[in-house]
Amino acid sequence: MKALTIRNIPPDVAREIKKRSDESGLSASGTIIELVREALGLKKAKKAAVVHKDLDFLIGAGTKEEISEMKEGLAGQRRVDPEDWE
């Protein structure tokens, strides 16, 4: 079967399909195919994507002046007070 027309899709189902389509980057048709594959047990379990919440996007984003200012600010935090280690 190459094509299938589905009529009278309830509004809540249409909203969820649209939401999942937007989240996955798939078309509505692709999203529906994935949902049917899952429901029929034809899709292998996918490992959860690793979501990094780090600050890598900031690397190289500063000017030389900003980086110098940041290094000066961090210098005080990097000093070790010998009394703290007694």
Secondary structure, DSSP 8 states (H G I E B T S, - for coil): ----------HHHHHHHHHHHHHHT--HHHHHHHHHHHHTT-S----------SSGGGTT-S-HHHHHHHHHHHHHHH---GGGG-
